[in-house]
Amino acid sequence: MKFLNSSALCLGLAITAAAPAGATTISNTAMAACKEMVGLPSKVEVVSPLRPGFTDIILRENASGRRIACTATDPGSTED
């Protein structure tokens, strides 16, 4: 019996590790839109999926510590 490792192909399908439970992916375009909306250097504190195509992102400004909430779509538009 032959075992496959994670980089092997099985019937043309690649075997990859799954994301951990509760992990959230966010489009780089949505992240860039929120950071552009803030306009100052900031870091991401929380990313929460809302519904398919929408993500809520909480940012904290580096200089003042102010927290900003941003709802962005995957294509990169921000919503109020």
The 8 nearest C-alpha neighbors of each residue, nearest first, counted from 0:
[[1, 2, 3, 4, 9, 7, 8, 10],
 [0, 2, 3, 4, 7, 9, 8, 5],
 [3, 1, 0, 4, 7, 5, 9, 8],
 [4, 2, 7, 5, 1, 6, 8, 9],
 [3, 5, 7, 6, 2, 14, 8, 15],
 [6, 4, 14, 7, 15, 3, 16, 13],
 [5, 7, 4, 14, 8, 13, 15, 3],
 [8, 6, 4, 5, 3, 13, 9, 14],
 [7, 9, 13, 12, 11, 10, 14, 6],
 [8, 10, 12, 11, 7, 13, 14, 3],
 [9, 11, 12, 8, 13, 7, 14, 3],
 [12, 10, 9, 8, 13, 7, 14, 6],
 [13, 11, 9, 8, 10, 14, 7, 15],
 [12, 14, 8, 15, 7, 9, 11, 6],
 [15, 13, 5, 6, 12, 8, 7, 16],
 [16, 14, 5, 13, 17, 6, 7, 12],
 [15, 17, 18, 14, 5, 19, 6, 13],
 [16, 18, 19, 15, 20, 14, 22, 5],
 [17, 19, 22, 20, 16, 21, 23, 24],
 [20, 18, 22, 21, 17, 16, 23, 24],
 [21, 19, 22, 18, 17, 23, 24, 16],
 [20, 22, 19, 23, 18, 24, 47, 48],
 [23, 21, 20, 19, 18, 24, 47, 46],
 [24, 22, 21, 25, 48, 46, 47, 18],
 [23, 25, 22, 26, 48, 46, 18, 54],
 [26, 24, 27, 23, 29, 30, 54, 73],
 [25, 27, 28, 29, 73, 30, 24, 74],
 [26, 28, 30, 29, 31, 25, 75, 73],
 [27, 29, 75, 31, 26, 30, 32, 74],
 [30, 28, 75, 32, 26, 73, 71, 31],
 [29, 31, 27, 33, 32, 28, 34, 26],
 [30, 32, 28, 34, 29, 33, 35, 27],
 [33, 31, 35, 29, 30, 75, 34, 36],
 [34, 32, 36, 30, 35, 31, 69, 29],
 [33, 35, 31, 37, 36, 32, 30, 38],
 [34, 36, 38, 32, 33, 37, 31, 39],
 [35, 37, 33, 34, 38, 32, 77, 69],
 [38, 36, 34, 35, 39, 33, 67, 41],
 [37, 39, 35, 36, 34, 40, 41, 33],
 [40, 38, 37, 41, 60, 34, 35, 61],
 [41, 39, 61, 60, 38, 42, 62, 34],
 [42, 40, 60, 61, 59, 39, 58, 43],
 [41, 43, 59, 58, 44, 60, 61, 40],
 [42, 44, 58, 45, 57, 59, 41, 56],
 [45, 43, 58, 57, 42, 59, 46, 56],
 [44, 46, 57, 56, 43, 47, 58, 55],
 [45, 47, 56, 55, 57, 48, 54, 44],
 [48, 46, 55, 54, 49, 56, 45, 23],
 [47, 49, 54, 50, 55, 53, 46, 23],
 [50, 48, 54, 53, 47, 55, 51, 52],
 [49, 51, 53, 48, 52, 54, 47, 55],
 [50, 52, 53, 49, 48, 54, 73, 72],
 [51, 53, 73, 72, 50, 54, 49, 74],
 [54, 52, 72, 50, 49, 51, 71, 73],
 [53, 55, 48, 49, 71, 70, 47, 56],
 [54, 56, 70, 47, 69, 46, 48, 71],
 [57, 55, 46, 69, 68, 45, 70, 54],
 [56, 58, 68, 45, 44, 67, 43, 69],
 [59, 57, 43, 67, 44, 42, 66, 41],
 [58, 60, 66, 41, 42, 65, 64, 61],
 [61, 59, 41, 64, 65, 62, 63, 40],
 [60, 62, 41, 64, 40, 63, 59, 42],
 [63, 61, 60, 64, 40, 41, 65, 39],
 [64, 62, 65, 60, 61, 59, 66, 41],
 [63, 65, 60, 59, 61, 62, 66, 41],
 [64, 66, 60, 63, 59, 67, 61, 62],
 [67, 65, 59, 58, 64, 60, 57, 68],
 [68, 66, 58, 57, 59, 69, 65, 37],
 [69, 67, 57, 56, 58, 66, 70, 55],
 [68, 70, 56, 55, 33, 71, 57, 67],
 [71, 69, 55, 78, 54, 77, 56, 53],
 [72, 70, 77, 29, 54, 76, 53, 78],
 [71, 73, 53, 75, 52, 74, 76, 29],
 [72, 74, 52, 75, 29, 26, 53, 71],
 [75, 73, 72, 28, 76, 29, 26, 52],
 [76, 74, 29, 28, 72, 73, 32, 71],
 [75, 77, 72, 71, 74, 32, 78, 29],
 [78, 76, 71, 70, 72, 75, 32, 33],
 [77, 79, 70, 71, 76, 69, 72, 53],
 [78, 77, 70, 69, 71, 68, 76, 55]]
